[in-house]
Amino acid sequence: MNELKQLDYDLYLWLNNLGSETWDPFWLILTDKWSSIPLYAVLLFLIFKRFGLKGTLYTLVFVALLITATDQLANVFKHGFERLRPCRQEGIMQQARFIAVRCGSYGYFSAHAASSMALAVFVGLLLKSRFKWVFPLLLVWAVLVGYSRIYVGVHYPGDVITGFVIGALIAVVVFTLHRLGYAKFFKNEE
């Protein structure tokens, strides 16, 4: 376990120190949850085109469930494991670049990584039959958001990878529930 932890620290320091002041504003914008609002607006439009008004409202309930589940599960893990973030870890914070606006106490696992991957997988699965380009684009976006958490200094790669895996798993479960309910309640509308 100590070897895995050391690998996580070493990989974090390498990835984090790839940064430069030139790129800092880009990664700070990308890691800010509000900067994705234009993307969310486009996704909402595409969901509307795919499902219509009632189907979109139905889908938004599942998106809310998805984001709530990833966020709350991340909080349970953070307070359960109490793994210090790199920006709080003695021996690491002195060697890293910390440019985030703030640094919480605990970081296992990354809620940003989990929720962005969950949204990417859920919406990607919903729209892949009509808009094939959406799924790969959303996966790239989710990976960039995950990396941004390492870049700004608030998460280890293990936090991000765990967030990706948990987010994707939750997305598949929520997508399955959405599909089952949609087939039952909207069977005459497709």
N, C-alpha and C positions, 0 to 999 in steps of 0.2 A: 504494500500500500504506500509506503514511503517513497518507493521508486516512482510510482505513478504520480504521486503528489509533486515530486521533484521534476518530473517530465512536464507536468502542467505549469509549474513555475518557470522552467527554462523556456518552454514554448511561448508562454505569456510575455516574458521579457524580450524575446526575439521579435515577436509580432508587434508588441507595443512600441518597441524602439525603432521599428521601421518608419515611424511617423516623422513628420517634419512640420515646422510652423507654416509652411506654404499650404499643406493639406489640412491643417487643423480646422479651419472654418467649415470645410466640406463635411468632415466627419462629425463635427458638432451639430451641424444642421441635420445630417442623416440620422443621428442617434436621438434627436428630439422628436418625441411622438407626434407633435403637432405638424411637423414638416410633411407627414404622409397624407395629410388631408386631401390634396389634389388626387393622389392615387386612390384614396377611398371613394372620392366622388366619381371617378371613372369606373371603378368596380361597381358602385351602386347603379350607375347608368347601364352597365353591361348586364347586371343581374336583373334590372327592370326589363331590358330588351329580351332577356331569356325567359323570365317568369311572369311578367306583367305586374300590375299593382298588388293584387292580393298575394301572389307568390313572393314578391319582394318583401312585403311586410312579414310574411311567414318566415322567410329566409333571415331577415334581420333579427328575429327572435333567437334563431340558432347562432347567429354571429355574436349576439350579446351573451348567450350561454357559453360559447367558445372562449371568448375573451375573459369572461368572469372565471371560468374554470382554470384557464392557464394562469391568470393573475393570482387567484387565491391559492392554488396549489404551489406556486412559486413562493408565496408567503409562508405556507406551512413548512416547506423544505428549508427556507432561509432560517426560520426560527427553530426548526428541529435540528438542523445540522450545525448552525451557528458558525459557518465557515467565514472567516474574515475576508473582505474584499481585498484585492491587491493594494488599493490605495490606503488600507488600514493595516496591512501586514508588515511587521518589522522585517527588515532584510530584503523585502521586495520593493516597498514604496520608495526607498532611497535610490533604486536602480531604474525605476520606471518613469515614464512620462505620464503625468496626470493632468489632463486638460478639461475634465468634466466640470460641470457647474457645481456639482456636489457629489459627495461619496457617502452612501449609506453604510451601515455597519456590516451586514451579512450579504453574501452574494451567491450562494448555491441554491438554486440555479437561476439563470438569467430569465426574468419575466419578459424582457424585450425580445430575446431570442425565441422563447416559447410562443408568445402571442403572434409575432410576425410569421413564424413558420406555420403555426396553426391556421392563421388567416390565409397564407399562401396555399397550403394544401387543401383546405376546405373550399375556398373560392376557386382554386384551380380545378378541383374535381367537379365542382358545380358547372363550370363554364367550358371545360375542355372539349365537349362535343360541338360547341358552336364557335368558340374562339380559341383555337389550338395554341396560339401564341401567348395566351394569358398565363398558363401554368408555368412554363419555363421562365417567363419574365418575373413572376411573383417569387419563384424559388431564388432567383438571383437577388431580388430585392431583400428577401428574408436573410440570405447569407450576408449581404452587405450590412444589414442592420445588426446582425450578430457580431460581425467583425468590428463594427463601430464601438461596441461595448468594450472590446479588448483595446482598441486604439485609444479611446478616451481614458482608459485606466481603471475601469470599475469592475471588470470580470475577467476571470481566467478562461482559457479555451475550454476546459472541462465544464465550466458553468454554461457556456454557450452551446456546446455540443449536447449536453444533457437537456438544455432548454429546447433545442431543435428536435430531439427525439421525443420528448414528452409532448411538445406542441403538435408534432405530426401524428402521434398516437391519438391524442384527444381529437384532432381534426378528423381522423378516419372514423372514430366513434360517432362524433356529432354529424358528420356527413351521412353515415349509415342511418342514423335516427331521422335526419332531414329527409332522406330519400324514401324511407318507409312511410313517414307521415305524409309526405307530398303525394305518394302514390295512392294513399288512402283518401286524403281530403281533396285532392285536385285531379282525380283520375279522368274527369271529363274535360279538363281544360288544356290538355296537350295535344 
